[in-house]
Amino acid sequence: CPANWAEGKEGMKADPKGSLEYFSKHN
């Protein structure tokens, strides 16, 4: 979803590892 992608991009800026874990769980 575009909305989830937007949240992911913000997460990457703040915490790259956190966003990787986020995408791993949601993919």
The 8 nearest C-alpha neighbors of each residue, nearest first, counted from 0:
[[1, 3, 2, 4, 5, 6, 7, 25],
 [2, 0, 4, 3, 5, 6, 7, 8],
 [3, 1, 5, 4, 0, 6, 7, 8],
 [2, 4, 6, 0, 5, 1, 7, 8],
 [3, 5, 7, 1, 2, 6, 8, 0],
 [6, 4, 2, 8, 7, 3, 1, 9],
 [7, 5, 3, 9, 4, 8, 10, 2],
 [6, 8, 4, 10, 5, 9, 18, 3],
 [9, 7, 11, 5, 10, 6, 4, 12],
 [10, 8, 6, 12, 7, 11, 5, 13],
 [9, 11, 7, 13, 18, 8, 12, 14],
 [12, 10, 15, 8, 14, 18, 9, 13],
 [13, 11, 9, 10, 14, 15, 8, 7],
 [12, 14, 10, 11, 9, 15, 17, 18],
 [13, 15, 17, 11, 16, 10, 12, 18],
 [16, 14, 11, 18, 17, 19, 12, 13],
 [17, 15, 19, 18, 14, 20, 11, 21],
 [16, 18, 20, 14, 15, 19, 21, 10],
 [17, 19, 21, 15, 10, 11, 20, 16],
 [20, 18, 16, 22, 21, 17, 23, 15],
 [19, 21, 23, 17, 18, 22, 24, 16],
 [22, 20, 18, 24, 19, 23, 17, 25],
 [21, 23, 25, 19, 24, 20, 26, 18],
 [24, 22, 20, 26, 21, 25, 19, 18],
 [23, 25, 21, 22, 26, 20, 19, 18],
 [26, 24, 22, 23, 21, 20, 3, 19],
 [25, 23, 22, 24, 21, 20, 19, 3]]
